[in-house]
Amino acid sequence: MKTKLPSMSIIRGLLFTYDIENTDDLEREKIISSTNINNDEELVKLFDELTKPEFLFYTRNEQVWFIDSISHFLTIDDNFDAVFKTMSTYFSAPVTDQKKFMQILLSCLKNHHNESNLNF
């Protein structure tokens, strides 16, 4: 299989769950808006509840692409403005440290990916 290049657009796609344009679930919106996304523990719980099910729906290769993309942009010290400046979210406050947000997301995705590999 050909390795896919890192993509900021797929990262934004993964975070579409939190975008105002994604308006189909009032309960989800309430969960997002009531979470302090600048608190590490609350952010992990949010990712576990809302991102994990979607992430596990992807193939293992697609999961790796998400992980590799976020890792790549963290490694080159990207500020992730291409993600955060192009979406309006249900978050009740702005993300104060976008890199930390992505590091936590990456850690969660790695955990979810490893868990899904145990089920194969």
N, C-alpha and C positions, 0 to 999 in steps of 0.2 A: 504494500500500500504506500502511496505517495504521501509524504509528510506535508501537512497543511501549514502554511505560513501563519504566524501570529496575527490575530485580527482584533482590532478594537471594536469593530462592529458586532462581532459575535458576543463580546463581553457585554456590550450594551443590550443585545438581544436577550441575554440571560437575565439581565436586570429589568427587563420589560415588566415583570411581575409588579414592580414598585412604581411604574410610570402611570401618570394620570390618564394617559391615552388608553390604558388597560382598565376599562371601567365596568367590568362584568360581575364584580363580587363585592358587595357592601361589607361583608364580614371581613374579607381580606383587607379592604381599605381601612377598616377600623383597627385591625391588628397592626398594620404598618404605621398608621398615624399615632398610635398609642405607644410605640416602641421608641426608646431613646437610642437612636442609631449611633450616637457617639459614646455609648457605653458598650464595652466589649462583650460582656456577658449577654446583654439584651440583644445585641447584634447577632451573636452566635445562635441564640434561640430563634430569632427571626429567620435566619438563613436555614436553620434546621426545619422549621415549620413550613416555610414557603418556597425556598429555593431547592431544597433537597428533592422533593417529589418530581419537580420539573427536570432537574439535573439527572435523576435516575432514569428518566424516560428516554434520554439520549443513549446512543450506542456507546460502547466503551471507547471507541476511537474518537467520537465526538467529545466525550468527557475529557479525554486526554488533550484534545485541541483547546478546550476551555482552560484547563490547568496550565498548559504550555503557553497559551497566549497571555494569561495574567502573569505568569512567572517571567516571561520575556519582558513585558512592559515594566514590571517591578525592577528587573535586573538593569534595564537601561535608564532607570530613575525617571520614568514618565510620571507626569502629575495626574493623569487620567481625566484631564479637562475634556478630552474628546468624548468621554462617557457622561460625565456629570453636567457639563455645560449644555448638552444637547437634549436633556430630558428634564421634565418636571415630574416630581415625585409626590407621593403621599406622605413623605417624611415630614414630621412636625418641625424639624430644624434642619439647617444645612449640615452637610457632612463636613466636620471641621478638619479632618485629616483623611484626605482621599486615599493616600497610599496605605494608611493603616486599615481603612475600610477594605481595600482590595487584599491586603495581607490576610485579614480575617476571613474574607470570602475564599481566598485560595486555600487556606488551612481547612475550612469546612468542606470545600470541594474535594480536596485530597482525601479527607476522612470518608466522605460519601463514596468516592470512587473505590477506595480500599474495601469498604464494607460491601459494595456491590460485587467486587471481585471474589469475596468470600462465598457468595451465593452461587457462583458458577461451578 
